[in-house]
Amino acid sequence: MQDSLLRWKTRKRLSAKPGDGLYALAEYKKVIRISIPIKSDGLVLISLEPDGYHEILLKEILSIVHDRF
């Protein structure tokens, strides 16, 4: 978790030109990891099975997170 927070802090420092990050997705052989920043220093970490439905789930998750935070 600390590694994920460190990576988001790095992205935040580098966001002047491309803008703030909306989410990060890392796809591994056995799991898909999604990191979504919330508020100033919060981070939602989600792990999904790589079953091909992660794009649909990601849209739903982003909608929920952005509506509530």
C-alpha positions, 0 to 999 in steps of 0.5 A: 500500500505504501508503494501505491501511495508513493507512486500516486505522490510521484504522479501528482508532482508530474501532473502539471502538463498532462493533468491529474491522474484519474486512475492507474491500472496494472495487469498481472498474470493472475490479478488486475490492480486498480488505484483510484485517488480520492480527496487529497491523500486518499487512495482506493485499491481494488484487485480484480480477476483478469476475466475480461470484464475489468473494463465494465467493472472499472467504469462502474467503480469510477462512477461510484468513487467519483460520485461519493468522493 
